Amino acid sequence: MPLGGARIRCFVAPERIRIQVVCAEAGRQTVLALEVEAGCTAGEALLRSGILPMHPDVDPSVCGIGIFGREVMRDQLLQDGDRVEVLRPLQEDPRERRRRLAKQGRIGSKSARGR
Protein backbone atom coordinates (compact mmCIF):
# COMPACT_ATOMS: atom_id res chain seq x y z
CA MET A 1 0.00 0.00 0.00
CA PRO A 2 1.36 3.44 -0.84
CA LEU A 3 2.53 5.72 1.91
CA GLY A 4 -0.18 7.84 3.52
CA GLY A 5 -2.98 5.69 2.03
CA ALA A 6 -2.84 7.51 -1.33
CA ARG A 7 -4.35 5.70 -4.28
CA ILE A 8 -2.24 4.86 -7.27
CA ARG A 9 -3.82 5.81 -10.56
CA CYS A 10 -2.83 4.02 -13.70
CA PHE A 11 -3.76 5.65 -16.97
CA VAL A 12 -4.10 3.31 -19.90
CA ALA A 13 -4.79 4.71 -23.32
CA PRO A 14 -8.24 3.68 -24.53
CA GLU A 15 -8.23 0.94 -27.13
CA ARG A 16 -8.46 2.27 -30.67
CA ILE A 17 -9.92 0.58 -33.72
CA ARG A 18 -9.43 1.30 -37.41
CA ILE A 19 -12.46 1.71 -39.65
CA GLN A 20 -13.46 3.12 -43.02
CA VAL A 21 -16.36 5.48 -43.68
CA VAL A 22 -17.72 5.50 -47.22
CA CYS A 23 -20.19 7.61 -49.16
CA ALA A 24 -20.91 7.10 -52.86
CA GLU A 25 -22.87 9.01 -55.45
CA ALA A 26 -23.15 8.44 -59.18
CA GLY A 27 -19.63 8.88 -60.51
CA ARG A 28 -18.08 9.77 -57.16
CA GLN A 29 -17.02 7.86 -54.06
CA THR A 30 -15.27 9.03 -50.90
CA VAL A 31 -13.48 6.55 -48.64
CA LEU A 32 -12.03 7.84 -45.37
CA ALA A 33 -9.83 5.79 -43.05
CA LEU A 34 -10.35 6.64 -39.39
CA GLU A 35 -9.04 5.54 -36.04
CA VAL A 36 -11.69 5.78 -33.32
CA GLU A 37 -12.10 4.64 -29.73
CA ALA A 38 -13.39 1.14 -29.11
CA GLY A 39 -17.06 1.47 -28.27
CA CYS A 40 -17.70 4.01 -31.03
CA THR A 41 -21.05 3.58 -32.77
CA ALA A 42 -21.80 3.70 -36.50
CA GLY A 43 -23.63 7.02 -36.08
CA GLU A 44 -20.78 8.57 -34.11
CA ALA A 45 -18.25 7.45 -36.72
CA LEU A 46 -20.34 8.97 -39.49
CA LEU A 47 -20.45 12.32 -37.67
CA ARG A 48 -16.76 12.28 -36.70
CA SER A 49 -15.67 11.47 -40.24
CA GLY A 50 -17.07 14.71 -41.69
CA ILE A 51 -17.99 12.82 -44.86
CA LEU A 52 -21.54 14.15 -45.25
CA PRO A 53 -20.51 17.80 -45.88
CA MET A 54 -18.30 16.44 -48.70
CA HIS A 55 -21.48 15.15 -50.38
CA PRO A 56 -24.00 18.02 -50.18
CA ASP A 57 -26.43 16.24 -52.55
CA VAL A 58 -26.84 13.36 -50.07
CA ASP A 59 -29.67 13.99 -47.62
CA PRO A 60 -28.69 12.35 -44.30
CA SER A 61 -32.30 12.42 -43.07
CA VAL A 62 -33.31 9.80 -45.66
CA CYS A 63 -30.10 7.76 -45.63
CA GLY A 64 -29.41 4.68 -43.60
CA ILE A 65 -26.12 3.35 -42.27
CA GLY A 66 -24.60 0.02 -43.20
CA ILE A 67 -21.59 -2.04 -42.28
CA PHE A 68 -20.27 -3.89 -45.32
CA GLY A 69 -23.61 -3.28 -47.09
CA ARG A 70 -25.81 -4.66 -44.30
CA GLU A 71 -28.10 -2.01 -42.82
CA VAL A 72 -27.55 -1.40 -39.09
CA MET A 73 -28.91 0.94 -36.45
CA ARG A 74 -26.95 4.11 -35.70
CA ASP A 75 -26.12 2.80 -32.22
CA GLN A 76 -24.41 -0.33 -33.61
CA LEU A 77 -20.98 -0.75 -31.97
CA LEU A 78 -18.11 -0.91 -34.42
CA GLN A 79 -15.36 -3.49 -34.60
CA ASP A 80 -11.83 -3.15 -35.89
CA GLY A 81 -11.83 -3.19 -39.70
CA ASP A 82 -15.51 -2.28 -40.18
CA ARG A 83 -16.55 -0.35 -43.29
CA VAL A 84 -19.33 2.10 -42.40
CA GLU A 85 -21.38 3.05 -45.44
CA VAL A 86 -23.94 5.76 -46.11
CA LEU A 87 -26.92 3.91 -47.63
CA ARG A 88 -28.83 6.16 -50.00
CA PRO A 89 -32.40 5.27 -50.95
CA LEU A 90 -32.84 3.53 -54.29
CA GLN A 91 -33.85 5.86 -57.10
CA GLU A 92 -35.74 3.03 -58.77
CA ASP A 93 -36.87 -0.40 -57.58
CA PRO A 94 -34.59 -2.96 -59.34
CA ARG A 95 -37.54 -5.27 -60.09
CA GLU A 96 -39.52 -2.46 -61.66
CA ARG A 97 -36.48 -1.42 -63.69
CA ARG A 98 -36.06 -4.97 -65.06
CA ARG A 99 -39.75 -5.08 -65.97
CA ARG A 100 -39.53 -1.72 -67.72
CA LEU A 101 -36.42 -2.77 -69.66
CA ALA A 102 -38.01 -6.10 -70.59
CA LYS A 103 -41.00 -4.28 -72.09
CA GLN A 104 -38.57 -2.16 -74.10
CA GLY A 105 -36.70 -5.29 -75.24
CA ARG A 106 -33.53 -4.39 -73.36
CA ILE A 107 -33.10 -7.21 -70.87
CA GLY A 108 -29.87 -7.95 -69.01
CA SER A 109 -26.53 -6.28 -68.69
CA LYS A 110 -24.06 -5.37 -71.42
CA SER A 111 -21.96 -8.46 -70.66
CA ALA A 112 -24.98 -10.76 -71.07
CA ARG A 113 -25.65 -9.48 -74.62
CA GLY A 114 -22.36 -10.77 -75.96
CA ARG A 115 -23.02 -14.38 -74.96
N, C-alpha and C positions, 0 to 999 in steps of 0.2 A: 504494500500500500504506500502511496506517495506520502512524503512528509506533510504534516499539517492537514491530512485528510482531503487534499485537493484532488479533483478528478483529472484524469488524463484524457484528453480529447485526441482522437485520431481522425484526421481528415483523409478520406479516400475519394479520389476523383470519381464522379458518377460514370457508370458504364456508358459508352457511346456505341451507336450502331450506324452503319452506312446504308443509305437508301438512295433511290432515284425518284424524282418527281417529274412526271411527263404530262405535257399538254399538246394535242395535235389538232390542227385545222387542215382544211384542204390545201395541200401544197406546202405546209409548214409544220414543223414539229420542234418542240423545245424539250430537251432532256437536261435536268439539273441533278448533279450528284451532291448529296448533303450528308453531313454527319450530325446526328441528333442524339439526345439523351435516350437511354433505354426507357421505355414507358411512354414515349411520344405516340400520339394517336395520328391516324391518317388525316384528320381535319387540321390538327396542329401543324403537321408537316406541310400541308398544302399552303397554309397561311405563312409559315416561316420561309417557305421557298421563294415567295414573291413572284411566282410564275403567272398568276392570273392577270396582273397588270401588263404583262408582256403580250397577252392575248386579249385585247379590249373587245373583240367581237364575240368572245365566249362569255355567256351569261352564267355566273356561278350559281344563281338562284334556281336554275333549271338543270344544272349538271349534277351528276352523281360522282362518287369516288370509288375507284377500283384498285385492287392489288392484283397485278398480273392479269387484268381483264375481268376479274370476278368482282362484282359489285359488293361493297362492304359499307357498314355504317361509319359515320365520321369519327365515332369513338373507338374504332377498331385499333388495338395496340399493334404497333409495327414490330417486325423482327428484322434482324440484320439481313441485308440484301434485298429487301422488299422493293418493288417498283410501284409507286403510288401514281395512279393515272386519273386524269380528269375525264369523266365519261360524259360526253355530249349526247343529247337526245338524237335519235335517228331522224334524218330529214325525210326519209321515206321507208315504209315498212318493206323489208327485203322480199317478202312473199308477194306483196302487191306489185313491186317492181318487176319480179319475174313474170307475173301474170300479164302485166302491161307489155313487156317486151315480147312475150309469147304471142300476144295478139298482133303485134307489129311484125312478127316473123323474125325477131332478133333474139333467139334463145341462146343462153350460154355465154361463156367468156371468149375472149379473142383466141386463147390457146385451144379451146375446144373446137373452133371452126376449122382449124388446120388438120384435124384428125381424119 
